[in-house]
Amino acid sequence: VGVGTIMDAKEVLILANGHNKARALAHAIEGSVNHMWTISVLQMHPRGIIVCDDAATVELKVGTVNYFKDIEKANLDPTSILR
């Protein structure tokens, strides 16, 4: 998928599953926006969402993982569905 396709979309959802996606996820979230990692343009998208498992976060800084887990803790709590 190209940069134009990503930026033209109303919403973008990226699923990253497993340790083999860790490098791409790190570039998408912590890296600079550049042509080598098309996913990095998601940083500029107004409605971009990344859903990933813990294995995909192994190359992220601990502070980054903790930050996102904290702001999404209601969505990560399986009992919150019952509330």
Secondary structure, DSSP 4 states (H G I P E B T S, - for coil): --HHHHHHSS-EEEEE-SGGGHHHHHHHHTSPPBTTBGGGGGGG-TTEEEEE-GGGGTTS-HHHHHHHHHHTHHHH-GGGGG-
